[in-house]
Amino acid sequence: MLRLHNTLTRREEAFAPLRDNTVRMYTCGLTVYNRGHIGNFRTFVAVDVLRRALKYQCGFTVRQVMNFTDVDDRTIAGSQKAGMPLREYNRAVHHGVS
């Protein structure tokens, strides 16, 4: 049985999917305002380890969705500072060109 820390109740609790044997995960991905850094990658590794544990150790079906944000105050400011259109700036940052 998998037990996780519930930050709302501040207790360790048994984990069970809401429906059937399927775990649904929503995770926040990158905000494309600069090159990736260790904080970004730590999140990806932690979420990947949890997803794999749920799937391979616990036998759950896992459905994961991750967002990527390409428009926020930092991306707008970065594009203005670089003198580039926002779309072009985001593409450059995402591909490590900036």
N, C-alpha and C positions, 0 to 999 in steps of 0.2 A: 504494500500500500504506500502510495506517494503522499508525503506530508509537506506542505509548503507554509511559509510564514505569511499570514494575512495582515497586511499593513493597516487595514481598517480596524480590525479587532485586536491587533498586536499579539496575536496568538498563532501557534503552529496548529494547522488544521489538516484533516484528511482531504485530499483532492479527489473530486469526481466530476466528470463532464456534466453539463446541464442536460444534454440529450443523448441518448443511446451511448455509443462508444466513441463519439466524435468530440474532440477538443478543438475549439475555435480560438485562434490566437490573433490579436491585432497588435502589431508592433510598430513603433515609430522608427522610420528610417532616417536617412540623411536630410539635412537642409543644405542645399547646394549653394553655399555662400563662400566656401573656401575649400582648400584641399582637405581630404580626410585626415583625421588625427586619432591618436590612441583612444580617446574617449568614444569616438564613433565605433571603432573596431571592437572595443570591449563590449559594447552593447550587442553587436552582431554575434560575437562569440557566445555570450551568455544566453541569448535567445536561441541560438543554434543548438547549444548543449541541452537546453530545456526541451526544445522540440524533439531532438533525437531521443532523449530519455523517455518522453511521453510516448513516442512511437515504438521504439525498439525495446525498452525495458518494461514499459507498462502495457504495451499492446494496443494503445489507442490509435484511432484514425485521427490525423492532425490536419487541420485546414488553417493555414497561416496566410495572413494578408499583411503587407508592409507598405507604408506610404513613403513617398519621397517628395519633399517640398522644394519647389524651385522658385517660388515667389514669396518673399517676406521682406521686412525692412532691411535686413543685411544684404540680400541680393540686389535690391533696388539701389541701395547706397553704393555697393560695390560696382555696379554697372555704371552709375553716374561718375564715380571716381575714375573708372577706367575709360570713360568716354565711349562706352559701347552700348548698343541696344541690349535690353535685358535678355532676350532669347539668345543672342550671340554670346553674351557674358556667361550665362548659365551653361551653355554648351562648352565653352572654353574651360570653365572651372571644372566641370564634370569630367572632361577628358584630360585634365592636367595641363592645359595650355597656358593658363594665365600666370 
